Amino acid sequence: MDDSFVQQLTWGVLACALPLLALLGHWPRLTGRYGEGDRIMQLGHIGPLVWGHCALLDGRERYLGWALAGRLHLRRYDWGAGHLIGRGFPKEQVRALEGVCTGFFVLHAASHGDLTGHFYGRRFRMEGHRVVHVESLAPQGRHWRRLV
């Protein structure tokens, strides 16, 4: 096969696939505010890239991930000593765990705009201030209600 044909084929596939991925990432629209209990999460996205945050009294959570055809994958990063201690982390470990990914969400966008799915938390084993082992926890059901 001719190298120029393979090159043209590759560029053609990319030219078709990238706009399709961008469209799938935009549908349904995820930008907005979502509530779960007393927590409010603000999400934004461009194409399949998604980011967000949740401000809390004793800390904050940041979210980074991607969306494709209504399925949302978000990693959660936690900050704030009080927030991490409230999540069950020992006081001695808090400094080493600030800004670390403590779990991830796999959510689906429902037709009415809510996000439903699971959160997969992580348990950390530490020696001093170093993480030596990370264990995944059982998934917990989540339902984020879209706020107007």
N, C-alpha and C positions, 0 to 999 in steps of 0.2 A: 504494500500500500504506500502511496506517495505521502511524504511528510507534510506537504502543504495541505493535502486533503484532511489528514488527522488534525492538523492545527485549526483549519477552518471548522471542522466538526466540533472540536472542543470549544471554540469561541461561540459557535452557534448554540450549543447546549447551555453554556453559561449565560448567554444573552437572554435565553428563554427562562432559565431556572431562577436567576436572581430576582427579576420582577415578580415571579410567582411566589417565591419565598417571602418577599416584602408584603405582598397582598395577603398571604395566609397569616403573616404575623400581625397584620392590622385588623383581621377579622376574627372574632368580634373585638370592638374597641375596649381596651383594658385600662386606659388612662382614667384616673378618677380616685375617689375615696371609698374605702371599704371598712366596715366595722365588724368586730368580733368581740362581744362582751364590752369592756370599757376601752378597748384598744381601737385606734383608727389608723389604718394603713393608707398611705398616699402612693399610688403607682403612676408611672409614666412609661411610654415606650415609643420607639421608632423602629418600624419594621419588626423583626423578631426579637430585638433587644429590649429587655424590661428592667427597670430599676424602681426603687421606692424606699420609703422610710416610715417609721412609726416612732413618734416622740412620746416618751413615757416620763412620769414624775421623777424616777430615779435612774434614768438611762435612755437609751435609744436603740432601735434596731434598724439596720440597713438591709435592703434586699437587692440582689442582682440575679438576673437569669434570662430566660428566653421563652417565647411563646410561639406556637405553631398550630394553626387551625383550631384555636380555642383551648389548647392544652398548655398549661403554664408551669414552668419549672423555675423555682426561686430558691436561691441560697440565702440563709439568714445569718447576718453578722451582728453580734451584740456588743454594746458598750455601756459602761456605768457599773460601778461596784455594787451599788444597792440593787440594781436590776439583776445582775448575775447571781448575787447571793439569794435574791428572791426566787430565782430559777433553780436553786438547789446546789449551786457550786460553792465549795468551801472557801472561806475568806482568804486562805493562804494561796489559792489558785487564781483568784480573780484577776490579778495584775497580768498574769500570763495568758489569760483567756480573752481579754478585751480585744475586740476587733477580729476574733477568730470565728470561722464558720461553725456555728453550733447546731446546725441542722438545715434541712431543706424541705420545701413544699412541692408537692405535685398536685396541681389544682386543675379543674375543668371549668370553663366559663359556661354557666347555664344560660338558657334563652332569655331569662329575665334580668341578667346582668350579674347575678351573684357568683361567687367562686366557691366551689366545693371540692373536697379532696382530702389529702392526708399531709401530716407533718411528720418527718422522719428525724427525730432528735439524735443527738450524739452524747455518749458518755466518755469522759476523758480520764485516763489514768496518768498520773504525773509523778515524777521524781524531782523533788525540789520545785523549781519553777519551769521545768521542761515537760512537755507532753511526750509520753513514751508509748501510749497506746490510745487509739480512738475506736470506740465500739458503737455500732448503730443500735438504736433502740426500736422497739415495736412502733409501727405507725399509729398516729392518733388522728382521728377524724377532725376535720376543720370545715367551717362554713363561714365565709366572709360575705356579709350582706353589703350590697352596693348602696352607698349613701348619695342622696341627691344634693 
